[in-house]
Amino acid sequence: MDPITQSIVTFAHELDYGHLSPSVIHETKRRLIDSIGCAYGAYHSDVSKVVRSAAKLSPTSGKGGVVIGQTETVDLSTAVFANGALIRYLDYNDTYLSKEPAHPSDNIAATLTVAASEQKSGKDLILATIIAYEIQCRLCDAASLRAMGWDHVTYGPFSAGLATAKLLDATQDEMTHTVGIAGVCNNAMRQTRVGNISMWKASAFAAAARGGVQAATLAHLGMTGPNDIFTGLMGFQKQVSGPFELGDLSLSPNPFMLERTYIKDHPAEYHSQSAIDIAKQLHTQISDWNMIEKIVVDSHDASVDIIGSEPEKWHPKDKETADHSLPYITAVALMFGDVKLEHFTPTYFKHPELMGLVQKIAVERDSQFSEAYPENGFGNRITITFKDGSTLSDEALFPKGHPQNAHTDDELAQKFRHQSTVLSLEQQDRLLESLFDLENVEDVSTLFKLMVCDL
């Protein structure tokens, strides 16, 4: 067994609920609340209509999965895919930024759906989710996939696969085969996030999670997978990531990686979050948009590369491109004092004053912000120059939702309620109560009964 496989398999197999600290248990519940809220917020989207319709094509009378908000049991991997797309669509679920960026809560599509299918307890769901976060974030720390032309979701089959294997009570050998199967056939191209961005952006990790669940299921049933998937002659490091070392994962890290992830305060790509915070403040100081000569957004390299360099970012034609456009997002926050889901619609892409403001924005690299990233902040600076020569400028490092600027439980519940209007207030109350008390839930499938929305 290659050392990386050995490390992540040993961690997943040996970690148990007794290793978990009260803080990571609580933060896991917060991530689940946030992710389920994001799924409800996406319920009327085009992506939601597609994946829910697709799920209905594969009903099952046996063990399967349930799509959030629905009652029918469908093929398990199809339900995982649908739930993953729902959680991810709004670009409002949590983030982790390192050598490779990620949205670790994407794994929740697998852990929540499989835990319900297996009638596991809330403690089991918490444990599996922490395993998924730990593995994905540690891999993101180890090597960049983006630099090699691969998408960040390529780490997902490993994390979702081993979390699923944990919920299946897999043996260590079965977990090893899960890693081999997951790694050999689920490599995703970075083209997903280049130029004009399609609906697949919301679905890329959903497919990765589905691949991980399928790998774990097959391995649990006796399928063997390729050996030495990371370090082999034609393995992951040779073909995808380049060489890296991971080392052994501690069973009692302080903190767990999940505690180092960031909940979003705005429905937009994470590198724009502090820019939105700044722009909302500057909004109150601008009385005449016609007097603006130019706007410069100074940002760090990852931000410029991902959301501030391609020409399409100045002329978005769809939600997926707009919520990954630093100039567009900044202009929206400056003009309207906030960034809301309604701002990612054709009405605003054709708004002459708004789009005129977008064209006045230049995005530039700031070496100090780049050197600080990500451990010491995700810096953005906005400088507005007016036609009379006067200027406005402000900067920020840690946006709302970062562990150094975290939401309170009440603020997180408010975000959940704002997204979950497809539920009645009574349903929202009952679901929040159950999720905040998740460690005492005996059967996760009962949560899906609280999630049903009448649409």
C-alpha positions as a Markdown table, in Angstrom:
| # | Residue | x | y | z |
|---|---|---|---|---|
| 1 | Met | 0.0 | 0.0 | 0.0 |
| 2 | Asp | 1.4 | 3.4 | -0.9 |
| 3 | Pro | 1.9 | 5.7 | 2.1 |
| 4 | Ile | -0.8 | 8.2 | 1.2 |
| 5 | Thr | -3.4 | 5.5 | 0.9 |
| 6 | Gln | -2.2 | 4.0 | 4.1 |
| 7 | Ser | -2.5 | 7.3 | 5.9 |
| 8 | Ile | -6.0 | 8.3 | 4.8 |
| 9 | Val | -7.4 | 4.7 | 5.2 |
| 10 | Thr | -5.9 | 4.3 | 8.7 |
| 11 | Phe | -7.4 | 7.6 | 9.7 |
| 12 | Ala | -10.8 | 6.9 | 8.3 |
| 13 | His | -10.9 | 3.4 | 9.8 |
| 14 | Glu | -9.6 | 4.2 | 13.3 |
| 15 | Leu | -11.3 | 7.6 | 14.0 |
| 16 | Asp | -14.3 | 7.2 | 16.2 |
| 17 | Tyr | -16.7 | 9.6 | 17.9 |
| 18 | Gly | -14.8 | 9.5 | 21.1 |
| 19 | His | -11.9 | 11.3 | 19.4 |
| 20 | Leu | -14.0 | 14.3 | 18.6 |
| 21 | Ser | -13.9 | 17.5 | 20.5 |
| 22 | Pro | -17.1 | 19.4 | 21.5 |
| 23 | Ser | -16.0 | 22.3 | 19.3 |
| 24 | Val | -15.7 | 20.2 | 16.1 |
| 25 | Ile | -19.0 | 18.4 | 16.8 |
| 26 | His | -20.7 | 21.8 | 17.1 |
| 27 | Glu | -19.0 | 23.2 | 14.0 |
| 28 | Thr | -20.1 | 20.1 | 12.0 |
| 29 | Lys | -23.7 | 20.7 | 12.9 |
| 30 | Arg | -23.3 | 24.3 | 11.8 |
| 31 | Arg | -21.9 | 23.1 | 8.4 |
| 32 | Leu | -24.8 | 20.7 | 7.9 |
| 33 | Ile | -27.3 | 23.5 | 8.7 |
| 34 | Asp | -25.6 | 25.8 | 6.3 |
| 35 | Ser | -25.4 | 23.2 | 3.5 |
| 36 | Ile | -29.1 | 22.2 | 3.8 |
| 37 | Gly | -30.1 | 25.8 | 3.8 |
| 38 | Cys | -28.1 | 26.3 | 0.6 |
| 39 | Ala | -29.9 | 23.3 | -1.0 |
| 40 | Tyr | -33.3 | 24.9 | -0.2 |
| 41 | Gly | -32.2 | 28.2 | -1.6 |
| 42 | Ala | -31.4 | 26.5 | -4.9 |
| 43 | Tyr | -34.7 | 24.7 | -5.1 |
| 44 | His | -36.3 | 26.8 | -7.8 |
| 45 | Ser | -33.1 | 26.9 | -10.0 |
| 46 | Asp | -32.7 | 25.4 | -13.4 |
| 47 | Val | -30.1 | 23.0 | -12.0 |
| 48 | Ser | -32.5 | 21.9 | -9.3 |
| 49 | Lys | -35.2 | 21.1 | -11.9 |
| 50 | Val | -32.8 | 19.1 | -14.0 |
| 51 | Val | -31.3 | 17.0 | -11.2 |
| 52 | Arg | -34.7 | 16.4 | -9.5 |
| 53 | Ser | -36.2 | 15.3 | -12.8 |
| 54 | Ala | -33.2 | 13.0 | -13.4 |
| 55 | Ala | -33.6 | 11.4 | -10.0 |
| 56 | Lys | -37.2 | 10.6 | -10.7 |
| 57 | Leu | -36.0 | 8.5 | -13.7 |
| 58 | Ser | -34.4 | 6.0 | -11.3 |
| 59 | Pro | -36.9 | 5.1 | -8.6 |
| 60 | Thr | -36.2 | 2.1 | -6.4 |
| 61 | Ser | -38.3 | 0.0 | -4.1 |
| 62 | Gly | -35.3 | -1.2 | -2.1 |
| 63 | Lys | -32.6 | 0.6 | -0.3 |
| 64 | Gly | -31.7 | 3.9 | -2.0 |
| 65 | Gly | -31.5 | 7.6 | -1.3 |
| 66 | Val | -33.8 | 10.6 | -1.0 |
| 67 | Val | -33.4 | 14.0 | -2.6 |
| 68 | Ile | -33.6 | 16.9 | -0.1 |
| 69 | Gly | -37.2 | 18.1 | 0.0 |
| 70 | Gln | -38.7 | 15.0 | -1.6 |
| 71 | Thr | -40.2 | 11.8 | -0.3 |
| 72 | Glu | -39.5 | 9.2 | -3.0 |
| 73 | Thr | -36.6 | 6.7 | -2.7 |
| 74 | Val | -34.4 | 6.7 | -5.8 |
| 75 | Asp | -31.1 | 5.1 | -6.8 |
| 76 | Leu | -28.6 | 6.1 | -4.0 |
| 77 | Ser | -25.9 | 7.5 | -6.3 |
| 78 | Thr | -28.5 | 9.5 | -8.2 |
| 79 | Ala | -29.8 | 11.0 | -4.9 |
| 80 | Val | -26.2 | 11.9 | -3.9 |
| 81 | Phe | -25.7 | 13.6 | -7.2 |
| 82 | Ala | -28.9 | 15.6 | -6.9 |
| 83 | Asn | -28.2 | 16.7 | -3.3 |
| 84 | Gly | -24.7 | 17.7 | -4.3 |
| 85 | Ala | -25.9 | 19.9 | -7.1 |
| 86 | Leu | -28.5 | 21.5 | -4.8 |
| 87 | Ile | -26.0 | 22.2 | -2.0 |
| 88 | Arg | -23.5 | 23.7 | -4.4 |
| 89 | Tyr | -25.6 | 25.7 | -6.9 |
| 90 | Leu | -25.8 | 29.0 | -5.1 |
| 91 | Asp | -22.0 | 29.2 | -4.5 |
| 92 | Tyr | -23.1 | 29.9 | -0.9 |
| 93 | Asn | -21.7 | 26.8 | 0.9 |
| 94 | Asp | -18.5 | 26.7 | 2.8 |
| 95 | Thr | -14.9 | 27.1 | 1.5 |
| 96 | Tyr | -11.4 | 26.0 | 2.2 |
| 97 | Leu | -8.4 | 27.7 | 0.5 |
| 98 | Ser | -4.9 | 26.3 | 0.3 |
| 99 | Lys | -2.7 | 25.1 | -2.4 |
| 100 | Glu | -5.9 | 23.8 | -3.9 |
| 101 | Pro | -9.3 | 25.6 | -3.1 |
| 102 | Ala | -12.3 | 23.5 | -2.2 |
| 103 | His | -15.9 | 23.6 | -0.9 |
| 104 | Pro | -15.6 | 20.7 | 1.6 |
| 105 | Ser | -19.3 | 20.8 | 2.5 |
| 106 | Asp | -19.9 | 19.3 | -1.0 |
| 107 | Asn | -19.1 | 16.1 | 0.8 |
| 108 | Ile | -22.3 | 16.4 | 2.8 |
| 109 | Ala | -24.3 | 15.3 | -0.2 |
| 110 | Ala | -22.6 | 11.9 | 0.3 |
| 111 | Thr | -22.6 | 11.7 | 4.1 |
| 112 | Leu | -26.1 | 12.9 | 4.7 |
| 113 | Thr | -27.7 | 10.8 | 1.9 |
| 114 | Val | -25.8 | 7.6 | 2.8 |
| 115 | Ala | -26.3 | 8.0 | 6.5 |
| 116 | Ala | -30.1 | 8.2 | 5.9 |
| 117 | Ser | -30.0 | 5.3 | 3.6 |
| 118 | Glu | -28.2 | 3.2 | 6.1 |
| 119 | Gln | -30.4 | 4.5 | 9.0 |
| 120 | Lys | -27.3 | 5.6 | 10.8 |
| 121 | Ser | -27.3 | 7.9 | 13.9 |
| 122 | Gly | -26.6 | 11.6 | 14.0 |
| 123 | Lys | -23.3 | 10.7 | 15.7 |
| 124 | Asp | -22.4 | 8.5 | 12.7 |
| 125 | Leu | -23.2 | 11.4 | 10.3 |
| 126 | Ile | -21.1 | 13.8 | 12.3 |
| 127 | Leu | -18.1 | 11.4 | 12.3 |
| 128 | Ala | -18.3 | 10.6 | 8.6 |
| 129 | Thr | -18.6 | 14.3 | 7.7 |
| 130 | Ile | -15.5 | 15.2 | 9.8 |
| 131 | Ile | -13.6 | 12.4 | 8.1 |
| 132 | Ala | -14.5 | 13.7 | 4.7 |
| 133 | Tyr | -13.4 | 17.3 | 5.6 |
| 134 | Glu | -10.1 | 16.1 | 7.1 |
| 135 | Ile | -9.1 | 14.1 | 4.1 |
| 136 | Gln | -10.1 | 16.6 | 1.4 |
| 137 | Cys | -8.6 | 19.6 | 3.2 |
| 138 | Arg | -5.4 | 17.7 | 3.9 |
| 139 | Leu | -5.1 | 16.8 | 0.2 |
| 140 | Cys | -5.7 | 20.5 | -0.7 |
| 141 | Asp | -2.8 | 21.4 | 1.6 |
| 142 | Ala | -0.6 | 18.9 | -0.1 |
| 143 | Ala | -0.7 | 19.7 | -3.8 |
| 144 | Ser | -2.4 | 22.0 | -6.3 |
| 145 | Leu | -4.5 | 20.4 | -8.9 |
| 146 | Arg | -5.5 | 23.6 | -10.6 |
| 147 | Ala | -1.9 | 24.3 | -11.5 |
| 148 | Met | -1.9 | 21.0 | -13.4 |
| 149 | Gly | -5.1 | 21.6 | -15.3 |
| 150 | Trp | -7.4 | 19.5 | -13.1 |
| 151 | Asp | -10.4 | 20.6 | -11.1 |
| 152 | His | -10.4 | 20.7 | -7.3 |
| 153 | Val | -13.3 | 18.2 | -7.2 |
| 154 | Thr | -10.8 | 15.5 | -8.2 |
| 155 | Tyr | -9.9 | 15.1 | -4.5 |
| 156 | Gly | -13.6 | 14.6 | -3.7 |
| 157 | Pro | -14.0 | 10.9 | -4.6 |
| 158 | Phe | -11.3 | 10.1 | -2.0 |
| 159 | Ser | -13.0 | 12.1 | 0.8 |
| 160 | Ala | -16.6 | 11.2 | -0.1 |
| 161 | Gly | -15.6 | 7.6 | -0.7 |
| 162 | Leu | -13.9 | 7.0 | 2.6 |
| 163 | Ala | -16.7 | 8.8 | 4.5 |
| 164 | Thr | -19.2 | 6.5 | 2.8 |
| 165 | Ala | -17.1 | 3.5 | 3.6 |
| 166 | Lys | -17.1 | 4.5 | 7.3 |
| 167 | Leu | -20.9 | 4.7 | 7.2 |
| 168 | Leu | -21.0 | 1.2 | 5.6 |
| 169 | Asp | -18.8 | -0.1 | 8.4 |
| 170 | Ala | -16.2 | -1.1 | 5.8 |
| 171 | Thr | -13.1 | -3.1 | 6.8 |
| 172 | Gln | -9.7 | -1.5 | 6.3 |
| 173 | Asp | -9.1 | -3.6 | 3.2 |
| 174 | Glu | -12.4 | -2.5 | 1.8 |
| 175 | Met | -11.4 | 1.1 | 2.4 |
| 176 | Thr | -8.2 | 0.5 | 0.6 |
| 177 | His | -10.0 | -0.7 | -2.4 |
| 178 | Thr | -12.4 | 2.2 | -2.2 |
| 179 | Val | -9.4 | 4.6 | -2.5 |
| 180 | Gly | -8.1 | 2.7 | -5.6 |
| 181 | Ile | -11.4 | 2.6 | -7.4 |
| 182 | Ala | -12.3 | 6.2 | -6.5 |
| 183 | Gly | -8.9 | 7.5 | -7.7 |
| 184 | Val | -8.6 | 5.7 | -11.0 |
| 185 | Cys | -11.7 | 6.9 | -12.7 |
| 186 | Asn | -12.9 | 10.2 | -11.4 |
| 187 | Asn | -10.4 | 12.9 | -12.6 |
| 188 | Ala | -12.2 | 16.1 | -13.6 |
| 189 | Met | -10.8 | 18.8 | -15.9 |
| 190 | Arg | -10.4 | 22.4 | -14.8 |
| 191 | Gln | -12.3 | 23.5 | -18.0 |
| 192 | Thr | -15.4 | 23.5 | -15.8 |
| 193 | Arg | -14.3 | 26.9 | -14.3 |
| 194 | Val | -12.7 | 28.6 | -17.4 |
| 195 | Gly | -14.3 | 31.3 | -19.5 |
| 196 | Asn | -18.1 | 31.3 | -19.7 |
| 197 | Ile | -19.1 | 29.0 | -16.8 |
| 198 | Ser | -21.9 | 26.5 | -17.3 |
| 199 | Met | -24.4 | 24.8 | -15.0 |
| 200 | Trp | -21.9 | 21.9 | -14.6 |
| 201 | Lys | -20.0 | 24.1 | -12.1 |
| 202 | Ala | -22.7 | 23.2 | -9.5 |
| 203 | Ser | -22.6 | 19.6 | -10.5 |
| 204 | Ala | -18.9 | 18.8 | -10.7 |
| 205 | Phe | -18.4 | 17.8 | -7.1 |
| 206 | Ala | -21.8 | 16.2 | -7.1 |
| 207 | Ala | -20.4 | 13.8 | -9.7 |
| 208 | Ala | -17.2 | 13.4 | -7.7 |
| 209 | Ala | -19.3 | 12.5 | -4.6 |
| 210 | Arg | -21.3 | 10.1 | -6.6 |
| 211 | Gly | -18.1 | 8.4 | -7.8 |
| 212 | Gly | -16.9 | 8.1 | -4.2 |
| 213 | Val | -20.1 | 6.5 | -3.1 |
| 214 | Gln | -20.1 | 4.1 | -6.0 |
| 215 | Ala | -16.4 | 3.2 | -5.2 |
| 216 | Ala | -17.2 | 2.5 | -1.5 |
| 217 | Thr | -20.3 | 0.5 | -2.4 |
| 218 | Leu | -18.5 | -1.7 | -4.9 |
| 219 | Ala | -15.5 | -2.2 | -2.5 |
| 220 | His | -17.9 | -3.2 | 0.3 |
| 221 | Leu | -19.5 | -5.7 | -2.0 |
| 222 | Gly | -16.1 | -7.3 | -2.8 |
| 223 | Met | -14.8 | -5.3 | -5.8 |
| 224 | Thr | -11.0 | -4.8 | -5.7 |
| 225 | Gly | -9.3 | -1.7 | -6.9 |
| 226 | Pro | -5.9 | -0.7 | -8.3 |
| 227 | Asn | -2.9 | -0.8 | -6.0 |
| 228 | Asp | -0.7 | 2.2 | -5.2 |
| 229 | Ile | -3.1 | 4.7 | -6.7 |
| 230 | Phe | -1.2 | 7.7 | -5.5 |
| 231 | Thr | 2.5 | 6.6 | -5.9 |
| 232 | Gly | 2.2 | 3.9 | -8.6 |
| 233 | Leu | 4.0 | 3.9 | -11.9 |
| 234 | Met | 0.9 | 5.3 | -13.7 |
| 235 | Gly | -0.8 | 6.7 | -10.5 |
| 236 | Phe | -2.3 | 9.9 | -9.3 |
| 237 | Gln | 1.0 | 11.7 | -8.7 |
| 238 | Lys | 2.4 | 10.9 | -12.1 |
| 239 | Gln | -0.7 | 11.7 | -14.0 |
| 240 | Val | -2.6 | 14.3 | -12.0 |
| 241 | Ser | -1.1 | 16.1 | -9.0 |
| 242 | Gly | 2.7 | 15.8 | -9.2 |
| 243 | Pro | 4.6 | 14.6 | -6.2 |
| 244 | Phe | 3.5 | 15.4 | -2.7 |
| 245 | Glu | 3.7 | 14.1 | 0.9 |
| 246 | Leu | 0.8 | 13.8 | 3.2 |
| 247 | Gly | 2.0 | 12.0 | 6.3 |
| 248 | Asp | 0.0 | 10.4 | 9.0 |
| 249 | Leu | -3.3 | 12.0 | 10.0 |
| 250 | Ser | -3.6 | 12.5 | 13.8 |
| 251 | Leu | -6.7 | 11.0 | 15.5 |
| 252 | Ser | -6.9 | 14.1 | 17.7 |
| 253 | Pro | -5.9 | 17.2 | 15.7 |
| 254 | Asn | -6.3 | 20.5 | 17.3 |
| 255 | Pro | -8.2 | 21.9 | 15.5 |
| 256 | Phe | -9.7 | 19.5 | 13.0 |
| 257 | Met | -9.7 | 20.7 | 9.4 |
| 258 | Leu | -13.4 | 21.2 | 9.5 |
| 259 | Glu | -13.0 | 24.0 | 12.1 |
| 260 | Arg | -10.6 | 25.8 | 9.7 |
| 261 | Thr | -13.1 | 26.1 | 6.9 |
| 262 | Tyr | -15.1 | 29.3 | 6.2 |
| 263 | Ile | -18.8 | 29.8 | 6.0 |
| 264 | Lys | -19.9 | 32.3 | 3.4 |
| 265 | Asp | -21.8 | 35.5 | 4.2 |
| 266 | His | -22.5 | 36.3 | 0.5 |
| 267 | Pro | -23.6 | 34.0 | -2.4 |
| 268 | Ala | -20.5 | 34.4 | -4.5 |
| 269 | Glu | -17.0 | 32.9 | -5.0 |
| 270 | Tyr | -15.0 | 33.1 | -1.8 |
| 271 | His | -12.2 | 35.3 | -2.9 |
| 272 | Ser | -14.7 | 38.1 | -3.5 |
| 273 | Gln | -16.1 | 37.9 | 0.0 |
| 274 | Ser | -13.9 | 40.6 | 1.6 |
| 275 | Ala | -14.3 | 42.8 | -1.5 |
| 276 | Ile | -18.1 | 42.6 | -1.0 |
| 277 | Asp | -17.7 | 43.6 | 2.6 |
| 278 | Ile | -15.6 | 46.6 | 1.6 |
| 279 | Ala | -17.9 | 47.6 | -1.3 |
| 280 | Lys | -21.0 | 47.6 | 1.0 |
| 281 | Gln | -19.3 | 50.1 | 3.3 |
| 282 | Leu | -18.2 | 52.3 | 0.4 |
| 283 | His | -21.7 | 52.2 | -1.1 |
| 284 | Thr | -23.0 | 54.6 | 1.5 |
| 285 | Gln | -20.4 | 57.2 | 0.6 |
| 286 | Ile | -21.2 | 57.4 | -3.1 |
| 287 | Ser | -24.0 | 59.8 | -4.2 |
| 288 | Asp | -23.4 | 60.1 | -8.0 |
| 289 | Trp | -22.1 | 57.1 | -10.0 |
| 290 | Asn | -21.5 | 59.3 | -13.0 |
| 291 | Met | -18.7 | 61.0 | -11.1 |
| 292 | Ile | -16.6 | 57.8 | -10.8 |
| 293 | Glu | -13.6 | 57.8 | -13.1 |
| 294 | Lys | -12.2 | 54.4 | -12.3 |
| 295 | Ile | -12.1 | 51.6 | -9.7 |
| 296 | Val | -9.1 | 49.4 | -8.9 |
| 297 | Val | -9.5 | 46.2 | -7.0 |
| 298 | Asp | -6.1 | 45.0 | -5.6 |
| 299 | Ser | -6.2 | 41.4 | -4.8 |
| 300 | His | -4.1 | 38.3 | -4.3 |
| 301 | Asp | -2.9 | 36.0 | -7.0 |
| 302 | Ala | -5.5 | 33.2 | -6.5 |
| 303 | Ser | -8.3 | 35.7 | -6.7 |
| 304 | Val | -7.0 | 37.3 | -9.9 |
| 305 | Asp | -6.4 | 34.0 | -11.5 |
| 306 | Ile | -9.8 | 32.5 | -10.7 |
| 307 | Ile | -12.3 | 35.4 | -10.8 |
| 308 | Gly | -10.4 | 38.5 | -12.1 |
| 309 | Ser | -8.5 | 37.9 | -15.3 |
| 310 | Glu | -10.6 | 36.5 | -18.1 |
| 311 | Pro | -12.5 | 38.9 | -20.4 |
| 312 | Glu | -15.8 | 37.0 | -19.8 |
| 313 | Lys | -15.7 | 38.2 | -16.2 |
| 314 | Trp | -16.4 | 41.8 | -17.4 |
| 315 | His | -19.3 | 40.6 | -19.6 |
| 316 | Pro | -21.1 | 37.8 | -17.7 |
| 317 | Lys | -24.1 | 36.3 | -19.4 |
| 318 | Asp | -25.1 | 33.7 | -16.8 |
| 319 | Lys | -25.2 | 33.2 | -13.1 |
| 320 | Glu | -22.3 | 30.8 | -13.1 |
| 321 | Thr | -19.9 | 33.3 | -14.7 |
| 322 | Ala | -21.3 | 36.3 | -12.7 |
| 323 | Asp | -20.8 | 34.8 | -9.3 |
| 324 | His | -17.2 | 34.0 | -10.3 |
| 325 | Ser | -16.5 | 37.5 | -11.5 |
| 326 | Leu | -14.7 | 39.9 | -9.1 |
| 327 | Pro | -15.5 | 43.0 | -11.2 |
| 328 | Tyr | -19.2 | 42.2 | -11.5 |
| 329 | Ile | -19.6 | 41.2 | -7.9 |
| 330 | Thr | -17.7 | 44.3 | -6.7 |
| 331 | Ala | -19.9 | 46.6 | -8.9 |
| 332 | Val | -23.1 | 45.0 | -7.6 |
| 333 | Ala | -22.1 | 45.6 | -4.0 |
| 334 | Leu | -21.0 | 49.2 | -4.7 |
| 335 | Met | -24.1 | 50.1 | -6.5 |
| 336 | Phe | -26.8 | 48.2 | -4.5 |
| 337 | Gly | -25.1 | 47.9 | -1.1 |
| 338 | Asp | -25.4 | 44.2 | -1.1 |
| 339 | Val | -25.0 | 41.0 | -3.2 |
| 340 | Lys | -28.2 | 39.0 | -3.4 |
| 341 | Leu | -29.3 | 36.0 | -5.6 |
| 342 | Glu | -31.5 | 38.3 | -7.7 |
| 343 | His | -28.3 | 40.1 | -8.9 |
| 344 | Phe | -27.2 | 37.0 | -10.8 |
| 345 | Thr | -30.1 | 37.2 | -13.3 |
| 346 | Pro | -30.3 | 38.6 | -16.9 |
| 347 | Thr | -32.1 | 41.7 | -15.6 |
| 348 | Tyr | -28.8 | 42.8 | -14.0 |
| 349 | Phe | -26.5 | 41.5 | -16.8 |
| 350 | Lys | -28.3 | 44.0 | -19.1 |
| 351 | His | -28.5 | 46.8 | -16.5 |
| 352 | Pro | -26.8 | 49.7 | -18.4 |
| 353 | Glu | -25.6 | 51.7 | -15.3 |
| 354 | Leu | -24.4 | 48.6 | -13.5 |
| 355 | Met | -22.5 | 47.2 | -16.5 |
| 356 | Gly | -21.1 | 50.6 | -17.2 |
| 357 | Leu | -19.7 | 50.5 | -13.7 |
| 358 | Val | -18.2 | 47.0 | -14.3 |
| 359 | Gln | -16.2 | 48.4 | -17.3 |
| 360 | Lys | -14.6 | 51.0 | -15.0 |
| 361 | Ile | -13.1 | 48.3 | -12.8 |
| 362 | Ala | -9.5 | 47.1 | -13.1 |
| 363 | Val | -8.3 | 44.1 | -11.1 |
| 364 | Glu | -4.6 | 44.1 | -10.1 |
| 365 | Arg | -2.3 | 41.8 | -8.2 |
| 366 | Asp | -1.0 | 42.9 | -4.8 |
| 367 | Ser | 2.2 | 41.1 | -3.7 |
| 368 | Gln | 1.6 | 41.6 | 0.0 |
| 369 | Phe | -1.9 | 40.1 | -0.2 |
| 370 | Ser | -0.5 | 37.2 | -2.2 |
| 371 | Glu | 2.3 | 36.6 | 0.4 |
| 372 | Ala | -0.3 | 36.6 | 3.2 |
| 373 | Tyr | -2.7 | 34.2 | 1.4 |
| 374 | Pro | -4.2 | 32.1 | 2.8 |
| 375 | Glu | -3.0 | 31.8 | 6.4 |
| 376 | Asn | -2.9 | 35.5 | 7.1 |
| 377 | Gly | -5.9 | 36.6 | 5.1 |
| 378 | Phe | -7.7 | 36.9 | 1.8 |
| 379 | Gly | -7.0 | 40.5 | 1.1 |
| 380 | Asn | -8.9 | 42.9 | -1.2 |
| 381 | Arg | -8.5 | 46.6 | -1.5 |
| 382 | Ile | -10.9 | 48.8 | -3.4 |
| 383 | Thr | -9.8 | 52.3 | -4.5 |
| 384 | Ile | -12.3 | 54.5 | -6.2 |
| 385 | Thr | -11.1 | 57.6 | -8.1 |
| 386 | Phe | -13.6 | 60.3 | -9.0 |
| 387 | Lys | -13.5 | 62.7 | -11.9 |
| 388 | Asp | -12.5 | 65.6 | -9.6 |
| 389 | Gly | -9.4 | 63.7 | -8.5 |
| 390 | Ser | -10.7 | 62.7 | -5.0 |
| 391 | Thr | -10.5 | 59.1 | -3.9 |
| 392 | Leu | -12.2 | 56.5 | -1.6 |
| 393 | Ser | -10.3 | 53.5 | -0.5 |
| 394 | Asp | -10.6 | 50.6 | 2.0 |
| 395 | Glu | -9.3 | 47.1 | 2.5 |
| 396 | Ala | -10.1 | 43.9 | 4.4 |
| 397 | Leu | -8.4 | 40.6 | 5.1 |
| 398 | Phe | -10.9 | 38.3 | 6.9 |
| 399 | Pro | -14.5 | 38.4 | 5.6 |
| 400 | Lys | -17.5 | 37.6 | 7.7 |
| 401 | Gly | -17.8 | 33.9 | 8.2 |
| 402 | His | -14.1 | 33.2 | 8.5 |
| 403 | Pro | -13.1 | 31.5 | 11.8 |
| 404 | Gln | -11.5 | 34.8 | 12.8 |
| 405 | Asn | -14.8 | 36.6 | 12.0 |
| 406 | Ala | -17.3 | 33.8 | 12.5 |
| 407 | His | -21.1 | 33.9 | 12.4 |
| 408 | Thr | -22.9 | 33.4 | 15.7 |
| 409 | Asp | -25.4 | 30.5 | 15.8 |
| 410 | Asp | -28.2 | 33.0 | 15.6 |
| 411 | Glu | -26.7 | 34.6 | 12.5 |
| 412 | Leu | -26.3 | 31.1 | 10.9 |
| 413 | Ala | -29.9 | 30.2 | 11.7 |
| 414 | Gln | -31.0 | 33.5 | 10.1 |
| 415 | Lys | -29.0 | 32.6 | 6.9 |
| 416 | Phe | -30.7 | 29.2 | 7.0 |
| 417 | Arg | -34.2 | 30.7 | 7.3 |
| 418 | His | -33.5 | 33.2 | 4.6 |
| 419 | Gln | -32.7 | 30.4 | 2.2 |
| 420 | Ser | -35.4 | 27.9 | 3.4 |
| 421 | Thr | -38.5 | 29.8 | 2.5 |
| 422 | Val | -39.8 | 26.7 | 0.7 |
| 423 | Leu | -40.4 | 25.3 | 4.2 |
| 424 | Ser | -43.0 | 26.6 | 6.7 |
| 425 | Leu | -41.7 | 28.4 | 9.7 |
| 426 | Glu | -42.7 | 25.4 | 11.8 |
| 427 | Gln | -40.7 | 23.1 | 9.6 |
| 428 | Gln | -37.7 | 25.5 | 9.8 |
| 429 | Asp | -38.0 | 25.5 | 13.6 |
| 430 | Arg | -38.2 | 21.7 | 13.9 |
| 431 | Leu | -35.4 | 21.1 | 11.4 |
| 432 | Leu | -33.0 | 23.6 | 13.1 |
| 433 | Glu | -33.8 | 22.1 | 16.5 |
| 434 | Ser | -33.0 | 18.6 | 15.3 |
| 435 | Leu | -29.8 | 19.6 | 13.5 |
| 436 | Phe | -28.5 | 21.6 | 16.5 |
| 437 | Asp | -29.2 | 18.4 | 18.5 |
| 438 | Leu | -27.9 | 16.1 | 15.9 |
| 439 | Glu | -25.8 | 13.9 | 18.2 |
| 440 | Asn | -29.0 | 12.7 | 19.8 |
| 441 | Val | -30.8 | 11.8 | 16.6 |
| 442 | Glu | -31.1 | 8.0 | 16.5 |
| 443 | Asp | -31.9 | 7.6 | 12.8 |
| 444 | Val | -30.8 | 10.3 | 10.2 |
| 445 | Ser | -33.6 | 9.1 | 7.8 |
| 446 | Thr | -36.0 | 10.9 | 10.1 |
| 447 | Leu | -34.4 | 14.2 | 9.2 |
| 448 | Phe | -35.5 | 13.8 | 5.6 |
| 449 | Lys | -39.1 | 13.6 | 6.8 |
| 450 | Leu | -38.6 | 17.1 | 8.3 |
| 451 | Met | -37.1 | 18.3 | 5.1 |
| 452 | Val | -40.1 | 17.7 | 2.8 |
| 453 | Cys | -41.3 | 20.8 | 1.0 |
| 454 | Asp | -44.7 | 21.0 | -0.8 |
| 455 | Leu | -43.8 | 22.0 | -4.3 |
